[in-house]
Amino acid sequence: MSTAFVYRATASPQEAAVWTRRQIVMTDLRTIVGRAYPRVRGMAREKSWVFFEVLLPFLATSAFVFVYRALQAPPEYIGFVVLGGAMTAFWLNVIWMMAQQLWWEKSQGNLELYFAAPMNIMSVLFGMAFGGFIMASTRAAAVLVVATVVYQVAFAIDQWVLLLAVFFLTLAALYGLGMVLASLFLMWGREAWHLTQLLVEPVYFVSGLNFPVARLGMLGSLAIAILPLAVGLDAMRQLAFADAAYPLGTPGPAVEALILVAMTVVFTLLARWTLRTLERRARQEGRLSVRWQ
Amino acid sequence: MSGFEATRPIPGTGSTGPGTGLAPPEWGGFDPARTRGRAGDVLRSFKTSTRLGWQMEANWTDPLLFFIYSVAKPVSSALILVFMLGVIGGGGNPEYRAFVVIGSALWSFVLSGISGLAWSVLDDRERYRMLKYVYVSPSDFLIVLLGRGVARVAVGGMGALITLGVGVAVLGVPFDIGAVNWPLFAIVMILGLVSIIAIGVMLAAICLQTRQESWSYPEAVGGSLFLVSGAIFPILVLPSVVQAIGMLTPLSWWIEGVRQSLFPGGISSIGGTGSLFETLTGEAVPNPAQIVLALLAAGTVTTLLSIAVFRASDRRAKDRGLLDQTTGS
């Protein structure tokens, strides 16, 4: 055990409740690790995910590859689909295992334990995000590698550093959005579940999952302004297929990277604010422990 | 005296067997006949679970939002494909546009059908924690699941219908109601629906064995069947082995049947020059009789297989105590 948590005699319960800065930081770090642990460890315990979350999504991505093949599309469009297919792993993880998670915990009776524990609830969200990122990365990497080999996708990358930066910024913004949604779903009942489903295909469409988002005109511009998946994918496509005739109409990758930075900051702060506000409201309305509504 | 004899009134005693009430048999033993439901009981279970499923699907919001929710998914799926065509320049071909809109609309029906049953298992086990109580109730578990799944099939059907409507009204899909082959449409819809539900039963059986994260499994399975069923592109672009797999699934024949019945003379998803179907039969496009026969055969095999898988999963779940397991991460 870390010395931060060693028992110390105190004169009163009030004094015992006053934690040092180190104790607070250590507790929050432990919370992050503790919340990420079941997601990472669970991958080794239940193997069915390899089939259902790696092989089958690869086949789904393949379906869109064959649409372009049937249309005799230029080869870079197959690359666009493969990149989009890999990124769906993160989006699905964000909506199913971030946005819905606090509502899930409420349904399972764990949420009140989270709030009663001496930790910052934001640490729980960070832990969920970290564990979810590890889970989704395996699926995304598998789809990307297998599809690249099978469909002979030829990447043309000039700016590796910017590409990696955009990728990680996209994930940061995505999981930031996930934290905001998780806070919002704290207030909701069954509508949270249904609205999660509404965030799949419509978001795929407005994000230009299988085609350049610039083709959507104003709708695409709006998506780039508010959806990390749209702006991240667009930037990554521009960087990963630098030699392709990419449709005009969206900002360059450097500008899109800045948009992602802004999104990350805004979503993280917004998550912190919504979590506090909605937690207070949920307490006032007695919704924290309402289950199965 | 056996338990079977005790179900009838006992002559000369003035008392009746358990068939007339909840009292135990006269001889005091276990009467197995009381554990078997009659057709009326099965129907009542089905109707009740269907009503429950519909309430769960529909009463979480007002009708307008529910309507938007029901059509947003399938319409978005169709729009993704229409934009893909537009990007490459294939959008100008109304036949191909009709092809992808129909396939996409029908696929929302498939996804609803196969996810409804699987999600019923996960809902009741992981969220409401009622699966064990439902299981030990006098209703047949499979009948309850089917009833719950029907509601989602209805939602999916509505989404498919509206997607087709949007396709015809907004996306320029050519449709002539006078040219529709209604008998073929009716037959393939019935056979297709049974097949979709059979696949849903199989997936529910799998979800009975797996963990909470199985919520995304129906979509994953649907996505993989999407590849081989000719929903959004003719399967002749696939390697022969994969075409053969596609021809073994009832969904391929169902989609082909619906396409041929609603849009006669359109692009075939199974046939075509150089397709495996042409190699095997010598004909370029399957005719309605071939479609119905193939759908019937593939659907029968799928249904029998799904029942076997469900029964095996049911036994294993009881054996391993999975019915009341919660597996959150």
Interface residues (C-beta under 8 A of the other chain):
Chain A: P38 R39 G42 E46 S48 W49 F52 E53 L55 L56 P57 L59 A60 S62 A63 F64 F66 V67 Y68 R69 A70 L71 Q72 A73 Y77 L92 W96 M97 W104 E105 S107 Q108 N110 G131 G189 R190 E191 W193 H194 L195 Q197 L198 V200 E201 P202 Y204 F205 G208 L209 N210 F211 P212 R215 L216 P247 W292
Chain B: M56 W60 T61 Y69 A72 K73 P74 S76 S77 L79 I80 L81 F83 M84 L85 G86 V87 I88 G89 G90 V100 E126 R127 Y128 Q209 T210 R211 E213 S214 W215 S216 Y217 E219 A220 V221 G222 G223 S224 F226 L227 A231 I232 F233 P234 V237 L238 T326 T327 G328 S329
